[in-house]
Amino acid sequence: MLMAVNVGNSRISVGVFQNDACELLFRFQISTDVNKTSDEYAGILRMIARERGYDPMDTEGCILSCVVPQLTHTVSEALCQLTSMTPMVVGPGVKTGFSLKIDSPSELGGDMVANAAAVLQNQKEKGSARGGSVIVDMGTVTTISVLNRAGEYIGCSILPGIRMSFDSMHGATAQLPNVAFSAPKKLIGRNTQESVRSGVIFGNAIMLDGFVRQIARELRCQAEDLNLTMTGEYAPTVLEVCRSRFEYDENLTLKGLFYICRNNTTHE
């Protein structure tokens, strides 16, 4: 079996796959905490894994991506304790299976690399997109990655996430409440809570529709020729009001880590 671990700004996602196929046996999440030690992380991960009937010592492959630099070594050490093997860390020197046509490849987050790897593998199995690919990951921040029709990663946009938008309005204003996170029924809000939800949810959906149109223009293709994929905690709510036809995959990042680990093991 293969263990894939993605350390995000707010949560750490863990997925366990069959070692010979991208079959996710189970997944779970814990909170990201820069104050926890490797021993603490190892203990938490071991306890949850065993509750799922999985012995971490049965792991045959382990891969880690981390966007919190101060936790890369900590979580890596925890996985060493957990599995008795050194995890592969997504970064320079790791074969991704595609080219990074950006100014500083080392700056690209491992989660964005994994998302691209998963999308490209999906295209190999189902047929490539005629115009390229757009990958939206709606987590603590929202990232919009672009692959051209040759399958090369050519850049991205990064903007405040959904929860960050809600929290910033509540924290920086005297009269705007901290509202429940849900999609509004209509754009024109008739009270403060409806108006805040409309502004954030519809605002993000309309923004994404605009990004798709602009990306299509820059790639010199039609918007309908783009392969659109979305993942992340807040994606389902925005998809409810988004006009662009995104395919949602909540496990996209973990699947991408699986493919990267498998490909690097195969080429060793």
Backbone torsions as a table, in degrees:
resi	resn	phi	psi	omega
1	MET	NA	156.8	-177.4
2	LEU	-122.4	133.1	178.4
3	MET	-105.9	126.2	177.5
4	ALA	-114.8	131.4	-176.3
5	VAL	-128.9	125.7	178.0
6	ASN	-118.8	115.2	179.5
7	VAL	-93.8	110.0	176.8
8	GLY	-100.2	179.4	-178.4
9	ASN	-67.5	-30.8	-177.3
10	SER	-111.4	-32.9	-175.0
11	ARG	-138.2	153.0	172.5
12	ILE	-108.7	121.0	179.5
13	SER	-102.1	134.8	-179.5
14	VAL	-125.5	130.0	177.5
15	GLY	-130.3	140.6	177.1
16	VAL	-115.9	124.6	-175.7
17	PHE	-114.9	155.6	164.6
18	GLN	-62.3	139.7	-172.0
19	ASN	-72.8	-18.7	-176.1
20	ASP	-108.3	0.5	-179.7
21	ALA	-155.5	156.1	-178.9
22	CYS	-81.5	61.4	178.4
23	GLU	-107.6	108.9	-178.7
24	LEU	-77.0	112.2	-178.5
25	LEU	-75.6	-43.7	174.4
26	PHE	-164.7	163.4	177.4
27	ARG	-144.0	156.6	173.7
28	PHE	-154.3	166.8	-178.8
29	GLN	-131.8	146.9	171.3
30	ILE	-131.0	162.2	-179.3
31	SER	-73.1	141.3	173.6
32	THR	-75.9	129.5	-178.7
33	ASP	-143.2	108.5	-177.1
34	VAL	-68.5	-12.5	-179.1
35	ASN	-88.5	-12.2	179.5
36	LYS	-74.7	146.7	177.6
37	THR	-89.6	169.0	177.5
38	SER	-62.2	-35.5	178.7
39	ASP	-64.3	-41.1	179.9
40	GLU	-65.9	-45.0	178.3
41	TYR	-62.6	-42.4	179.8
42	ALA	-61.4	-41.2	-179.4
43	GLY	-65.6	-43.3	179.9
44	ILE	-65.0	-47.1	-178.7
45	LEU	-63.8	-41.0	179.5
46	ARG	-63.2	-44.2	-178.5
47	MET	-62.4	-47.0	-178.0
48	ILE	-67.6	-41.8	179.9
49	ALA	-60.2	-43.5	-178.7
50	ARG	-70.0	-29.7	174.2
51	GLU	-63.9	-27.8	177.4
52	ARG	-87.5	5.3	179.0
53	GLY	80.5	22.1	-176.4
54	TYR	-118.0	127.4	175.3
55	ASP	-93.2	113.5	-177.7
56	PRO	-56.7	-22.7	178.9
57	MET	-70.9	-11.2	175.8
58	ASP	-83.3	-1.7	-178.8
59	THR	-65.4	131.3	179.5
60	GLU	-105.9	-11.8	177.7
61	GLY	-155.4	146.3	-177.2
62	CYS	-145.6	132.8	-179.1
63	ILE	-135.9	143.8	-176.0
64	LEU	-131.6	133.5	166.9
65	SER	-122.1	144.0	-174.2
66	CYS	-148.2	127.5	177.5
67	VAL	-104.5	7.9	176.5
68	VAL	-115.2	92.7	-171.1
69	PRO	-51.2	-38.4	-177.5
70	GLN	-70.6	-8.9	179.0
71	LEU	-104.5	-7.5	-176.5
72	THR	-58.3	-51.4	-179.3
73	HIS	-67.3	-40.6	-177.8
74	THR	-60.8	-50.3	-178.3
75	VAL	-70.4	-34.9	176.4
76	SER	-60.6	-43.8	177.6
77	GLU	-63.9	-39.1	178.5
78	ALA	-62.1	-41.4	179.3
79	LEU	-68.5	-32.9	174.2
80	CYS	-61.0	-45.8	178.2
81	GLN	-63.1	-38.3	-173.6
82	LEU	-72.5	-40.0	-171.6
83	THR	-115.9	-8.0	-175.6
84	SER	62.0	29.1	174.1
85	MET	-143.2	152.5	178.8
86	THR	-82.7	122.6	-178.1
87	PRO	-70.6	148.8	169.2
88	MET	-73.3	129.5	-179.6
89	VAL	-107.4	123.3	-179.3
90	VAL	-65.0	122.6	-178.3
91	GLY	173.8	-167.1	180.0
92	PRO	-54.2	135.5	179.4
93	GLY	96.5	-14.8	178.9
94	VAL	-90.0	129.9	-179.8
95	LYS	-73.6	118.7	-179.4
96	THR	-93.5	-23.2	-176.8
97	GLY	92.5	2.1	177.9
98	PHE	-151.3	162.9	-177.8
99	SER	-90.3	143.8	176.5
100	LEU	-104.3	103.1	-178.8
101	LYS	-96.3	57.9	179.4
102	ILE	-128.4	166.3	-173.7
103	ASP	-65.4	-41.5	-175.9
104	SER	-132.1	82.6	-178.1
105	PRO	-54.9	-31.0	-177.9
106	SER	-67.7	-17.5	-179.5
107	GLU	-84.2	-12.8	-175.8
108	LEU	-74.0	129.0	-178.8
109	GLY	-62.5	143.7	-179.9
110	GLY	-60.9	-30.7	178.5
111	ASP	-67.0	-37.0	179.2
112	MET	-71.4	-35.3	174.9
113	VAL	-63.3	-44.7	-179.4
114	ALA	-64.4	-41.2	178.4
115	ASN	-59.2	-43.7	179.8
116	ALA	-64.3	-41.0	179.7
117	ALA	-61.3	-40.8	-179.8
118	ALA	-67.4	-42.6	179.9
119	VAL	-63.8	-43.4	-179.9
120	LEU	-65.8	-37.5	176.7
121	GLN	-65.1	-39.9	178.0
122	ASN	-63.0	-38.0	178.2
123	GLN	-66.5	-37.0	177.8
124	LYS	-61.9	-36.4	-176.8
125	GLU	-81.7	-31.6	-174.6
126	LYS	-110.1	-10.4	-175.3
127	GLY	111.2	137.2	-174.4
128	SER	-75.1	153.9	175.6
129	ALA	-74.1	141.9	-177.4
130	ARG	-72.9	-29.5	-174.7
131	GLY	-111.3	-11.0	-175.5
132	GLY	124.2	-170.8	-175.1
133	SER	-134.7	145.3	173.5
134	VAL	-122.2	127.5	-178.2
135	ILE	-121.2	118.0	179.6
136	VAL	-108.7	126.9	178.1
137	ASP	-119.5	111.2	-174.7
138	MET	-103.7	87.6	177.8
139	GLY	-118.6	-136.6	177.2
140	THR	-56.0	-43.2	167.3
141	VAL	-116.8	163.0	175.5
142	THR	-103.7	125.9	177.3
143	THR	-115.1	140.6	179.0
144	ILE	-123.8	104.2	-177.1
145	SER	-98.4	148.0	-178.0
146	VAL	-127.3	129.6	172.3
147	LEU	-114.3	137.1	177.0
148	ASN	-80.5	179.3	-175.0
149	ARG	-67.1	-16.8	176.6
150	ALA	-85.0	-0.6	180.0
151	GLY	80.7	23.1	178.2
152	GLU	-98.3	138.4	177.6
153	TYR	-79.9	116.0	-172.7
154	ILE	-111.2	-2.7	176.5
155	GLY	150.2	-179.1	-176.8
156	CYS	-157.1	170.9	169.8
157	SER	-124.8	143.5	-179.9
158	ILE	-127.8	130.7	-177.6
159	LEU	-144.6	165.6	-178.1
160	PRO	-57.7	142.5	179.3
161	GLY	-77.2	171.4	-177.9
162	ILE	-59.5	-52.6	-178.2
163	ARG	-63.6	-37.4	178.3
164	MET	-61.6	-38.0	179.0
165	SER	-66.5	-46.0	177.1
166	PHE	-58.6	-50.2	-175.0
167	ASP	-65.0	-37.4	-177.9
168	SER	-67.7	-38.0	177.8
169	MET	-67.2	-40.4	179.8
170	HIS	-68.2	-40.3	-175.5
171	GLY	-78.1	-25.1	-173.7
172	ALA	-103.4	0.2	-179.4
173	THR	-126.6	158.0	-176.8
174	ALA	-87.6	-25.6	-171.2
175	GLN	-117.2	-9.0	-179.0
176	LEU	-86.0	124.0	-176.6
177	PRO	-78.7	165.1	172.9
178	ASN	-87.0	99.7	-168.8
179	VAL	-88.2	162.6	175.7
180	ALA	-68.6	145.7	-177.6
181	PHE	-88.0	105.0	177.8
182	SER	-160.8	157.9	-179.3
183	ALA	-76.3	133.4	177.2
184	PRO	-73.0	155.2	179.8
185	LYS	-76.9	-25.2	179.2
186	LYS	-148.6	161.0	-175.0
187	LEU	-71.6	-40.5	-176.0
188	ILE	-83.8	105.2	-179.3
189	GLY	-76.9	142.7	-177.9
190	ARG	-106.7	1.6	173.0
191	ASN	-149.9	174.6	-172.8
192	THR	-62.9	-44.2	-177.9
193	GLN	-64.6	-43.6	177.1
194	GLU	-62.0	-39.0	-177.7
195	SER	-67.2	-40.1	178.5
196	VAL	-66.3	-45.6	178.9
197	ARG	-62.3	-41.3	178.8
198	SER	-61.4	-46.9	-177.6
199	GLY	-60.4	-42.2	-177.0
200	VAL	-78.6	-50.6	-174.5
201	ILE	-72.6	-54.7	178.0
202	PHE	-63.9	-37.0	179.0
203	GLY	-59.2	-43.3	179.0
204	ASN	-69.9	-39.3	179.5
205	ALA	-63.8	-46.9	179.5
206	ILE	-64.1	-38.2	177.1
207	MET	-60.5	-45.4	-179.7
208	LEU	-64.4	-40.3	176.1
209	ASP	-59.4	-40.4	178.1
210	GLY	-67.1	-39.8	177.2
211	PHE	-60.7	-42.5	-179.3
212	VAL	-60.7	-44.8	-179.8
213	ARG	-64.2	-43.2	-178.6
214	GLN	-68.9	-39.1	177.8
215	ILE	-62.9	-41.4	177.8
216	ALA	-59.6	-41.1	178.6
217	ARG	-63.9	-43.1	-178.4
218	GLU	-69.3	-30.3	177.2
219	LEU	-88.1	-2.3	178.5
220	ARG	57.9	51.7	176.8
221	CYS	-143.0	178.1	176.1
222	GLN	-87.6	145.1	-179.3
223	ALA	-57.2	-36.5	-179.2
224	GLU	-70.3	-12.8	178.0
225	ASP	-86.9	-7.4	-179.9
226	LEU	-82.1	143.1	172.5
227	ASN	-87.9	116.8	-174.0
228	LEU	-110.7	123.6	-179.1
229	THR	-131.0	140.0	179.4
230	MET	-132.6	143.2	176.0
231	THR	-145.1	179.1	178.0
232	GLY	107.6	156.6	-174.3
233	GLU	-57.4	-38.3	-172.9
234	TYR	-96.9	1.3	-176.1
235	ALA	-62.7	-44.3	-175.5
236	PRO	-57.6	-38.3	-178.9
237	THR	-66.4	-42.0	179.5
238	VAL	-69.2	-35.5	179.6
239	LEU	-60.2	-28.3	-179.2
240	GLU	-60.1	-29.8	-175.8
241	VAL	-119.7	7.7	-179.5
242	CYS	-87.8	134.9	-179.7
243	ARG	-81.7	-30.0	-179.9
244	SER	-67.7	145.6	-173.9
245	ARG	-91.2	77.8	176.9
246	PHE	-81.9	143.2	170.0
247	GLU	-93.2	126.9	-177.1
248	TYR	-96.8	133.1	176.4
249	ASP	-140.2	105.7	-176.3
250	GLU	-68.8	-19.6	-177.8
251	ASN	-106.3	19.8	-174.2
252	LEU	-56.7	-47.3	-176.0
253	THR	-64.9	-45.0	179.7
254	LEU	-63.8	-39.3	177.4
255	LYS	-63.5	-41.6	178.4
256	GLY	-61.6	-39.9	177.1
257	LEU	-63.0	-39.4	176.6
258	PHE	-58.4	-48.2	-177.9
259	TYR	-64.2	-40.4	179.2
260	ILE	-62.9	-45.5	179.5
261	CYS	-63.2	-44.7	-179.9
262	ARG	-63.0	-43.7	-179.0
263	ASN	-65.3	-39.0	178.9
264	ASN	-69.7	-35.8	177.7
265	THR	-68.0	-39.8	-179.3
266	THR	-63.9	-36.0	-175.6
267	HIS	-87.7	-2.0	179.9
268	GLU	-70.4	NA	NA
